[in-house]
C-alpha cells in the first residue's frame, strides 16, 4: 500500500497539533511520532508551512500550479517558434511543400510528427499519405515543356488549348500546376535570334457583328540583318480575327494596297467597311475612289488615335511580340516564307483568347466532333497542321 500524500490543509493541522504537544512538555521526536510522521518530515513541514494559515497554503499551491502552467506555455511557444523558423522560407501553400517542411523540422528539431503537423497546420493523414501522380504525368509534362520551348510567348492557357487540340484531356488547373512546378513563365523580353535551319477597342462608332462586315488594315515595319527596311501590310477580319493577308516587300505603296485588296475581294468578296488610319497609302484618292466603286465604305480613325483601330493594333502587337522580335531575317525571300508560315499558324493553330482559345480559321474539325478517337498522350508539338509543317520544311 503506497504512502499517503497529505494536503497542505492536513499538514498545517498536524503542525498545530505538534506545537500544542511540544508546549505541554513533549519532545520534538515524541510530538512527531504522535502526529504519525518522522522527525525529518516534521522539520521539513515546519520549514515549508510553519506559521502559515490554511488559506495561505492553498494560495501558495495555486501560485505553484499557475507557475508550472506558464512555464509550460513559454516552453511550447519557444518550441513552436523554433519549428516555424526551421521550416521552409516563405508561405507553405501546398500540402507537398508542408510535407517536406515537416520532415525537415522533425529531423532538425527532434519534435514529434503530431507537434510539427499542429504547428505547420498539416493534417496528419495528409502528411502520411504518399502522393501518387498520374501515369501520364511525365508525358504531359514533356509536351508542356516542349510547347513552351517552341512557342516562347504563349502562356499556360494557350498551351492548354494546344494540348486539347492535340488529343490531351486536361483542364486548365492541371496545366497551370505543371507549368508552375516546372518553373515556366513568359519572359518579358527575348532577343532576336538566328534560325538554326532545322525543321522545326475597336472604334466605338463601328463594331463588327458578322464575318466580312468590317476589315482593317495597317502597316508594320521591320529590318533584315543588314539593316534594310521590310514593310508588311496586315489585313484582318475584325469579327473572326483572321489575318486575311500579310504581304511583305521593301516598299508598299497605294498600288500594292489595291493589288492586295483586289485579290482578297476576288476570293472572299468585298466587305461592307474597311478601317484604317490616315496614312497616305490609305487616304489616296485612287484607293478611296476604287473602294467607293465597289461599295466598300471607308472608316478612317481620328488622327493620333490608334486605339480606334484596336483589333489591328492588337494583331500587330502579337505579330511583333511572338514572331518579329524573335527572328532575324537575312533576305527578303526568307522573310516572306517565314512570315507567311506564321500567318498560317496564327489562323489555323494559335489559340485566340477572344474566341474561347480556338484558332480563327482551323484547317480541320477537332477529333471529338468527327467521332475519331482522341489520343490519350503523345507529343503534341509534332501534330502540326500540314501547311505549317510544309512551310517549316521549306526553311
Beta strands, then each sheet from edge to edge (+ up, - down):
strand 1: 214-223
strand 2: 229-237
strand 3: 243-249
strand 4: 273-276
strand 5: 297-300
sheet 1: 3+ 2- 1+ 4+ 5+
end
